[in-house]
């Protein structure tokens, strides 16, 4: 049985995928399964201390899969901070991964700091992390920063607020996750794992050139969505699922898994 593992980004948990896991499941061959796990400090793991090193997140994810009885190699689809974790996982333990999809991520040494997190976002993000701020107001800010055209903005904010109130991420954990992302430096050489990069032209959080530079440096296929924001699976989940399913099918058939560069259908 092929397993797809989903990983979210900074302070986000499995619940933030919303309807996307079901969309992906529908497009994968019968018998493949989709599971979502959390980074330490997020979701049901919010009582754990978030590491300050990306490598420690990788080790934690590997332990989670062993505890769940999931056999490797697995496919991993990951966003942002989760994609950094996946890139390191692929570099250090390539035999455990059958393929990886990296969504709207940014890595040193391929991009400068001011593109990896746009400076205009520093103030709003600080407000989100500030203790005592209103949970719903925080999630409204995150939605504004990370999406361009969510199908149900009000419903999404309601769902995200409920997640925050049920399993809040501490300010200290949020800062450690951010510090881990800022200090991580990826290998200049591409991992020995099939990779697909997905990115959004209108990502207001991370400059899309970060994904372009990564794909160029590692010589892997990239697909660019013309209108979505940072949370690409929320803005256009069917597009992401279609890109992933087509790429995975090409891998299975032994063809070149070139996803194309500007498909919007």
TORKE-84845 format. One record per residue: x, y, z of N, C-alpha, C in turn; residue in three letters. Coordinates in steps of 0.05 Angstrom, whole numbers, padded with zeros to 5 digits, always signed. Example, Ala and Ser with C-alpha at 12.3 -4.5 7.8 and 13.67 -1.06 7.14 Angstrom:
+00264-00114+00156+00246-00090+00156+00264-00066+00156ALA +00257-00045+00142+00273-00021+00143+00258+00001+00157SER 
***
This chain:
+00017-00024+00000+00000+00000+00000+00018+00025+00000UNK +00013+00043-00020+00027+00068-00020+00014+00087-00001UNK +00031+00101+00015+00021+00120+00035+00031+00148+00028UNK +00013+00168+00029+00020+00196+00025+00018+00209+00053UNK +00039+00222+00061+00040+00235+00087+00039+00266+00082UNK +00021+00279+00096+00017+00308+00092+00029+00323+00117UNK +00044+00344+00111+00056+00360+00133+00050+00390+00128UNK +00040+00404+00148+00034+00432+00146+00058+00449+00154UNK +00053+00475+00156+00075+00494+00161+00075+00506+00189UNK +00086+00529+00191+00090+00543+00217+00065+00545+00233UNK +00064+00534+00257+00042+00534+00277+00016+00522+00266UNK +00017+00509+00243-00008+00497+00232-00009+00467+00238UNK -00032+00456+00238-00036+00428+00245-00051+00413+00223UNK -00055+00387+00227-00068+00371+00207-00096+00381+00200UNK -00110+00392+00220-00137+00402+00216-00138+00425+00196UNK -00116+00439+00192-00115+00462+00173-00115+00453+00144UNK -00112+00427+00139-00115+00418+00111-00143+00420+00101UNK -00163+00420+00119-00190+00422+00111-00199+00398+00094UNK -00210+00404+00071-00221+00383+00053-00200+00372+00034UNK -00175+00383+00035-00155+00374+00015-00148+00345+00017UNK -00144+00332+00040-00137+00304+00040-00157+00287+00025UNK -00183+00293+00027-00203+00278+00013-00201+00282-00017UNK -00195+00307-00025-00191+00313-00054-00168+00297-00065UNK -00146+00296-00051-00123+00281-00060-00129+00251-00061UNK -00142+00241-00041-00149+00213-00040-00166+00205-00064UNK -00184+00222-00072-00202+00216-00095-00186+00213-00121UNK -00164+00227-00123-00149+00227-00148-00126+00207-00149UNK -00120+00194-00127-00099+00174-00126-00111+00147-00133UNK -00094+00128-00142-00104+00101-00149-00116+00088-00124UNK -00135+00070-00130-00148+00055-00108-00127+00039-00092UNK -00129+00040-00066-00110+00026-00049-00089+00043-00036UNK -00085+00067-00048-00066+00086-00035-00081+00101-00013UNK -00066+00109+00007-00079+00122+00030-00065+00149+00035UNK -00079+00167+00048-00069+00194+00055-00072+00197+00085UNK -00050+00204+00098-00051+00210+00126-00037+00237+00131UNK -00046+00251+00152-00033+00276+00160-00022+00274+00188UNK +00003+00282+00191+00016+00282+00217+00024+00310+00225UNK +00030+00314+00250+00036+00341+00260+00065+00344+00268UNK +00075+00369+00265+00101+00375+00275+00099+00380+00305UNK +00120+00373+00320+00119+00376+00349+00114+00406+00357UNK +00095+00409+00375+00087+00436+00384+00061+00444+00371UNK +00051+00429+00351+00027+00437+00337+00006+00415+00340UNK -00020+00423+00338-00042+00404+00339-00042+00388+00365UNK -00047+00362+00364-00048+00346+00389-00020+00345+00403UNK +00000+00353+00389+00028+00354+00400+00034+00381+00411UNK +00014+00398+00417+00020+00425+00425+00032+00427+00453UNK +00031+00405+00468+00044+00405+00494+00073+00399+00493UNK +00083+00391+00470+00111+00385+00466+00127+00410+00459UNK +00152+00410+00465+00169+00433+00459+00178+00431+00430UNK +00173+00451+00414+00182+00452+00386+00212+00454+00385UNK +00225+00437+00369+00255+00439+00367+00263+00465+00353UNK +00288+00472+00356+00299+00495+00343+00316+00487+00319UNK +00315+00461+00311+00330+00452+00288+00312+00435+00271UNK +00313+00440+00245+00297+00425+00226+00302+00395+00228UNK +00327+00388+00232+00334+00360+00233+00319+00345+00255UNK +00313+00359+00277+00298+00346+00299+00269+00341+00291UNK +00258+00359+00275+00230+00354+00265+00229+00329+00247UNK +00250+00325+00231+00251+00302+00214+00251+00276+00231UNK +00268+00276+00252+00270+00253+00269+00243+00247+00283UNK +00229+00268+00290+00203+00265+00303+00183+00253+00284UNK +00183+00263+00259+00164+00252+00239+00169+00223+00234UNK +00194+00215+00233+00202+00187+00228+00192+00170+00251UNK +00194+00180+00275+00185+00165+00299+00154+00162+00298UNK +00141+00183+00290+00111+00181+00288+00103+00160+00268UNK +00116+00158+00245+00108+00138+00226+00113+00110+00236UNK +00136+00106+00250+00141+00080+00262+00120+00073+00282UNK +00112+00092+00299+00092+00087+00319+00064+00081+00307UNK +00059+00092+00283+00034+00086+00269+00035+00061+00253UNK +00059+00048+00252+00062+00024+00236+00062+00028+00206UNK +00070+00053+00198+00071+00059+00169+00098+00051+00158UNK +00097+00034+00138+00122+00024+00126+00132+00045+00106UNK +00158+00047+00104+00171+00064+00084+00180+00047+00060UNK +00183+00059+00037+00182+00088+00031+00154+00098+00029UNK +00151+00124+00035+00126+00138+00033+00129+00162+00015UNK +00107+00172+00005+00107+00198-00009+00100+00219+00012UNK +00112+00243+00009+00106+00265+00028+00098+00290+00012UNK +00076+00302+00020+00067+00327+00009+00067+00347+00031UNK +00082+00369+00028+00086+00387+00051+00086+00416+00042UNK +00078+00434+00061+00077+00462+00056+00097+00477+00073UNK +00110+00498+00062+00124+00518+00077+00145+00505+00096UNK +00141+00509+00123+00160+00496+00142+00160+00466+00139UNK +00136+00454+00135+00135+00425+00130+00152+00417+00106UNK +00152+00433+00086+00168+00427+00062+00198+00429+00068UNK +00206+00447+00086+00234+00447+00094+00242+00421+00108UNK +00224+00413+00126+00228+00387+00140+00231+00364+00119UNK +00213+00365+00099+00214+00344+00079+00239+00344+00063UNK +00249+00368+00056+00273+00370+00041+00297+00358+00056UNK +00298+00364+00082+00320+00352+00098+00317+00322+00101UNK +00292+00313+00104+00286+00284+00105+00296+00270+00080UNK +00290+00282+00057+00299+00271+00031+00329+00270+00028UNK +00342+00290+00039+00371+00292+00037+00385+00272+00055UNK +00374+00268+00079+00388+00251+00099+00379+00222+00098UNK +00354+00217+00090+00343+00190+00090+00327+00184+00064UNK +00340+00186+00041+00326+00184+00016+00313+00157+00012UNK +00323+00136+00025+00311+00110+00021+00284+00107+00034UNK +00276+00127+00051+00250+00126+00064+00228+00140+00048UNK +00236+00154+00027+00216+00170+00012+00215+00162-00017UNK +00190+00157-00027+00186+00149-00055+00183+00173-00073UNK +00176+00196-00061+00173+00221-00076+00163+00243-00057UNK +00169+00268-00064+00162+00290-00047+00150+00313-00064UNK +00129+00326-00053+00118+00350-00065+00122+00373-00045UNK +00136+00393-00054+00143+00416-00037+00127+00440-00046UNK +00110+00451-00028+00092+00473-00035+00100+00499-00021UNK +00105+00520-00038+00111+00547-00028+00131+00547-00005UNK +00154+00535-00009+00174+00535+00011+00197+00554+00003UNK +00216+00557+00021+00239+00574+00015+00263+00563+00031UNK +00285+00561+00018+00309+00548+00030+00334+00565+00025UNK +00350+00568+00046+00377+00576+00042+00392+00552+00030UNK +00411+00555+00013+00425+00579+00004+00413+00590-00022UNK +00389+00582-00030+00379+00589-00056+00366+00616-00058UNK +00356+00627-00035+00342+00652-00035+00350+00669-00011UNK +00350+00696-00015+00357+00714+00007+00335+00716+00028UNK +00341+00726+00051+00322+00727+00073+00297+00744+00067UNK +00300+00766+00052+00278+00784+00047+00258+00772+00027UNK +00266+00751+00013+00246+00737-00004+00235+00712+00010UNK +00250+00701+00029+00240+00677+00043+00216+00684+00061UNK +00216+00707+00072+00192+00717+00087+00191+00747+00082UNK +00171+00756+00067+00170+00784+00058+00169+00802+00083UNK +00186+00822+00084+00188+00840+00108+00161+00854+00115UNK +00144+00858+00095+00118+00871+00101+00101+00855+00120UNK +00108+00829+00123+00092+00811+00140+00102+00810+00169UNK +00125+00821+00175+00136+00819+00202+00117+00830+00223UNK +00106+00854+00218+00088+00866+00238+00063+00850+00243UNK +00048+00842+00221+00024+00826+00225+00030+00799+00239UNK +00052+00787+00232+00058+00761+00244+00065+00764+00273UNK +00078+00786+00280+00083+00791+00309+00057+00795+00324UNK +00038+00808+00312+00012+00812+00324-00002+00785+00329UNK +00001+00767+00309-00012+00740+00312+00000+00725+00335UNK +00027+00728+00339+00041+00713+00360+00038+00727+00388UNK +00030+00752+00389+00029+00767+00414+00009+00755+00433UNK +00018+00749+00458+00000+00736+00478-00025+00754+00483UNK -00047+00740+00486-00072+00753+00494-00088+00765+00471UNK -00078+00764+00447-00094+00774+00425-00118+00756+00418UNK -00138+00767+00407-00163+00753+00402-00159+00730+00382UNK -00167+00705+00389-00162+00682+00371-00174+00686+00343UNK -00199+00697+00342-00211+00700+00315-00196+00722+00299UNK -00188+00743+00312-00173+00764+00298-00147+00753+00288UNK -00134+00736+00303-00109+00723+00294-00114+00707+00268UNK -00135+00692+00268-00140+00674+00245-00149+00691+00221UNK -00163+00713+00225-00170+00730+00203-00145+00742+00190UNK -00125+00749+00207-00100+00760+00197-00085+00739+00181UNK -00084+00714+00191-00070+00692+00177-00084+00687+00150UNK -00110+00687+00150-00125+00683+00125-00118+00705+00105UNK -00117+00729+00114-00110+00752+00096-00082+00749+00085UNK -00063+00740+00101-00035+00738+00093-00030+00714+00074UNK -00046+00693+00078-00038+00668+00064-00057+00659+00042UNK -00079+00673+00037-00098+00665+00016-00105+00688-00002UNK -00115+00682-00026-00124+00702-00045-00154+00698-00051UNK -00163+00674-00053-00191+00669-00060-00201+00643-00047UNK -00202+00642-00020-00213+00618-00007-00243+00616-00014UNK -00252+00591-00017-00280+00587-00025-00299+00596-00003UNK -00292+00593+00022-00310+00600+00044-00293+00614+00066UNK -00289+00640+00063-00271+00654+00082-00282+00653+00110UNK -00307+00659+00114-00319+00660+00141-00318+00633+00154UNK -00326+00612+00138-00325+00585+00149-00297+00576+00156UNK -00278+00584+00140-00250+00577+00145-00240+00590+00171UNK -00247+00615+00175-00239+00629+00199-00252+00616+00223UNK -00277+00608+00221-00291+00594+00243-00276+00568+00250UNK -00269+00553+00229-00256+00527+00234-00228+00531+00246UNK -00213+00550+00235-00186+00556+00246-00187+00566+00274UNK -00207+00583+00280-00209+00593+00308-00215+00570+00327UNK -00232+00552+00319-00238+00529+00336-00213+00512+00341UNK -00197+00509+00320-00172+00494+00324-00153+00508+00343UNK -00151+00534+00340-00133+00549+00358-00142+00548+00387UNK -00168+00550+00391-00179+00549+00418-00176+00521+00431UNK -00179+00500+00414-00177+00473+00424-00148+00464+00429UNK -00130+00473+00411-00102+00464+00413-00083+00487+00407UNK -00082+00507+00425-00066+00531+00419-00036+00524+00418UNK -00022+00538+00400+00007+00536+00398+00019+00558+00415UNK +00037+00552+00433+00048+00572+00450+00066+00592+00434UNK +00068+00616+00445+00086+00635+00432+00115+00626+00430UNK +00124+00612+00452+00151+00602+00452+00155+00581+00430UNK +00135+00563+00426+00138+00543+00405+00137+00556+00378UNK +00120+00577+00374+00119+00590+00348+00146+00603+00342UNK +00159+00615+00362+00185+00628+00358+00207+00607+00352UNK +00206+00584+00365+00225+00563+00360+00222+00552+00331UNK +00197+00549+00323+00192+00539+00295+00203+00560+00275UNK +00198+00585+00280+00208+00606+00262+00239+00606+00262UNK +00251+00603+00285+00280+00603+00287+00292+00579+00272UNK +00279+00556+00275+00288+00532+00260+00287+00537+00230UNK +00265+00550+00221+00263+00555+00192+00284+00575+00182UNK +00289+00595+00199+00308+00616+00191+00337+00606+00189UNK +00344+00588+00208+00372+00580+00209+00379+00556+00191UNK +00358+00542+00181+00363+00517+00166+00376+00524+00139UNK +00396+00508+00132+00409+00511+00106+00408+00484+00092UNK +00395+00483+00069+00392+00458+00054+00418+00451+00039UNK +00420+00426+00031+00443+00417+00015+00441+00430-00013UNK +00463+00438-00023+00463+00449-00050+00456+00428-00071UNK +00464+00403-00065+00458+00381-00083+00430+00370-00079UNK +00416+00364-00100+00389+00354-00098+00388+00327-00085UNK +00368+00321-00068+00365+00295-00056+00361+00274-00078UNK +00367+00249-00072+00363+00227-00090+00334+00216-00088UNK +00315+00234-00090+00287+00227-00087+00272+00243-00108UNK +00252+00232-00122+00236+00247-00141+00222+00270-00127UNK +00224+00294-00139+00212+00318-00126+00195+00333-00146UNK +00174+00345-00136+00157+00364-00150+00154+00389-00133UNK +00158+00412-00145+00154+00438-00131+00129+00451-00142UNK +00112+00460-00123+00088+00475-00130+00090+00503-00117UNK +00082+00523-00132+00084+00550-00122+00061+00567-00132UNK +00058+00590-00119+00036+00609-00125+00047+00636-00134UNK +00037+00645-00157+00046+00671-00167+00039+00694-00147UNK +00017+00691-00133+00008+00713-00116+00012+00707-00086UNK +00032+00691-00080+00040+00686-00052+00049+00712-00039UNK +00034+00721-00020+00041+00746-00006+00059+00742+00018UNK +00064+00717+00025+00081+00712+00049+00110+00705+00041UNK +00113+00687+00021+00139+00678+00011+00140+00685-00018UNK +00162+00698-00027+00165+00705-00055+00166+00679-00072UNK +00150+00678-00093+00150+00654-00110+00177+00648-00122UNK +00194+00668-00124+00221+00663-00135+00237+00644-00118UNK +00229+00641-00093+00243+00621-00076+00239+00593-00087UNK +00214+00587-00094+00208+00560-00106+00221+00558-00133UNK +00221+00579-00149+00234+00578-00176+00264+00572-00174UNK +00277+00586-00155+00306+00582-00152+00312+00554-00142UNK +00295+00543-00124+00299+00516-00114+00296+00496-00136UNK +00275+00499-00152+00271+00480-00174+00293+00482-00195UNK +00303+00506-00199+00325+00509-00218+00351+00496-00208UNK +00357+00501-00182+00381+00491-00170+00381+00460-00169UNK +00359+00449-00162+00357+00420-00160+00347+00406-00185UNK +00341+00422-00206+00333+00411-00232+00309+00392-00229UNK +00289+00402-00217+00264+00387-00213+00241+00402-00225UNK +00219+00389-00232+00196+00402-00244+00182+00421-00225UNK +00170+00442-00236+00155+00461-00220+00130+00468-00235UNK +00108+00471-00220+00083+00481-00231+00075+00506-00215UNK +00067+00527-00230+00061+00553-00218+00031+00558-00221UNK +00018+00564-00199-00010+00572-00200-00012+00602-00204UNK -00028+00611-00223-00028+00640-00230-00041+00659-00210UNK -00059+00649-00193-00075+00667-00177-00075+00661-00147UNK -00066+00638-00139-00068+00630-00111-00048+00644-00093UNK -00054+00643-00066-00036+00653-00047-00019+00632-00034UNK -00008+00638-00011+00011+00619+00002-00002+00592+00009UNK -00027+00593+00019-00041+00568+00025-00054+00558+00000UNK -00037+00548-00018-00046+00538-00044-00067+00516-00042UNK -00065+00496-00025-00086+00476-00023-00113+00487-00015UNK -00113+00509+00000-00139+00521+00008-00150+00537-00015UNK -00133+00553-00029-00143+00569-00051-00151+00553-00075UNK -00137+00531-00080-00145+00515-00103-00136+00486-00099UNK -00150+00472-00080-00143+00445-00074-00145+00426-00098UNK -00166+00428-00115-00167+00410-00138-00144+00413-00157UNK -00134+00437-00161-00110+00441-00178-00086+00426-00166UNK -00082+00430-00140-00059+00416-00127-00062+00386-00130UNK -00085+00376-00124-00090+00347-00125-00085+00336-00153UNK -00094+00351-00173-00091+00343-00201-00061+00342-00208UNK -00047+00363-00201-00018+00365-00207-00003+00341-00194UNK -00010+00336-00169+00004+00314-00155-00003+00287-00167UNK -00028+00282-00173-00036+00256-00184-00023+00252-00211UNK -00022+00272-00228-00010+00269-00254+00020+00264-00252UNK +00033+00278-00234+00062+00274-00230+00067+00246-00219UNK +00052+00237-00199+00056+00211-00188+00051+00189-00208UNK +00031+00193-00225+00025+00173-00246+00048+00171-00266UNK +00061+00194-00272+00084+00193-00290+00107+00178-00277UNK +00110+00182-00251+00132+00167-00237+00127+00137-00239UNK +00102+00129-00235+00095+00101-00235+00099+00089-00263UNK +00094+00105-00284+00097+00095-00311+00126+00097-00321UNK +00143+00109-00305+00171+00112-00313+00176+00134-00333UNK +00156+00152-00336+00160+00175-00354+00172+00198-00338UNK +00181+00219-00353+00191+00243-00341+00169+00257-00326UNK +00171+00261-00300+00149+00273-00285+00149+00304-00287UNK +00147+00314-00311+00147+00343-00315+00118+00353-00312UNK +00113+00369-00291+00085+00377-00286+00077+00401-00303UNK +00095+00413-00318+00088+00437-00333+00094+00461-00316UNK +00090+00485-00327+00100+00509-00313+00078+00529-00306UNK +00056+00530-00321+00036+00550-00314+00008+00540-00318UNK +00003+00515-00312-00024+00504-00316-00043+00516-00295UNK -00067+00524-00303-00086+00534-00284-00112+00519-00284UNK -00113+00497-00299-00138+00482-00301-00139+00461-00279UNK 
***
